[in-house]
Amino acid sequence: TFKVQSGEIFGLLGANGAGKTVTLSMLTRHLTPTAGDAFIAKHSILSDFSKGATHLGVVTQNNSLWDRLSVEDHLFLFARLRGVPEDVVKDVVDGTIDQLE
């Protein structure tokens, strides 16, 4: 268990295989926990991720863009991470792409 206060910067360090990537993947909903729950600003990552995600920022040691994802896929991913609700994320992404064209 750990708690990060508002305004704090938190670094997750550990040996290879310690679970750092899995932990962050669950907090950002890239993976669904098989047991338990986590809370971001008192919002469950399982039942209320959209509201909690607006309080979360993640910076990885590597490039945050992936070769196998298209520009549109990246926009979907980062919109969801920022808490854009699933029912409107397509409209937001399409609008962003229209602005860039």
N, C-alpha and C positions, 0 to 999 in steps of 0.2 A: 504494500500500500504506500502511495506517496501522494502528496498534495502540493500543487503549485498555486501560489497566491496571485491575485491580479497584479499585473505589472512586473512579475518576476520573469526572469529568463532561466530556463531549466535545461540542463544537458544530461542526456542519458548515456552513460559510459559503461562498458563492460567488455569482457573477453569474447572472442569469437564463439558463437553458439549459445551465448547467455540469454538470448531472447529479445534483444533490443529492437530488431527489425520487426519481429512478430508483434511485440507490444505496440509499436507505432502503427503497424498495419491494422491492428484491431482498433486503436484509438481513432484512426482516420477512415475506418470502415472498408478498408481494402480486404480485410479478413473479418469473418464473424466469429466471435468467441464461442468455444464449445461449451463453456460454463462461465458463470459469473457475469458481471456487468462493470462498466466504468462510467464515470460521470464527468462531464465537462460543464462547468458553471451550473452545477446541480441538474443538468439534463442528461438522461441516460443515452449512451451511444446506441443502445438497441432500440429504444422506443421513441426517442426525441432527438435524433442526431442532428437534424437541420438547425435546431436552435442552439445546440451546444457547439456545433462546428464554427459558428460565427465568432467564437471566443478562442479558437485554436489556430496556431500557426506552427508549421513544421518546416525546418530547414535541414536537409540531408547533407552529408558530406560530398555526395556526388551530384552530378547534373540532375535537375528535377524534370527534365524532358526526356522522353523515351523514344528511341528510334522506331519502335513497333507501333506507336500511337500516331494517328493523324493529328493535324491541328485541331480539327473538330473534337476528336476524342480527348485531347488535352483540355480544351475548353469545358467539356462536360465534366471531366474529372475535377478540375479546379473550381468550377462553379458549385459542384456538390460539396467539395471540401469547405467552401466558404458558406455553406448552408442554404444555397438556393434550393427551394423545395422541388422534389422530383416531378411534380405535376406541371411546373413552369420552366424547368431547366432547358428544355428543347427550344422554347420561344426565346429565352435569354441568349442561348448560344447562337441561334439563327440570327437574332438581331445584332449580336456582336460581329458575326461574320459579314453581314450586310454592311455594317459600318466600315469594315476593313477593305471591302472590295472596291 
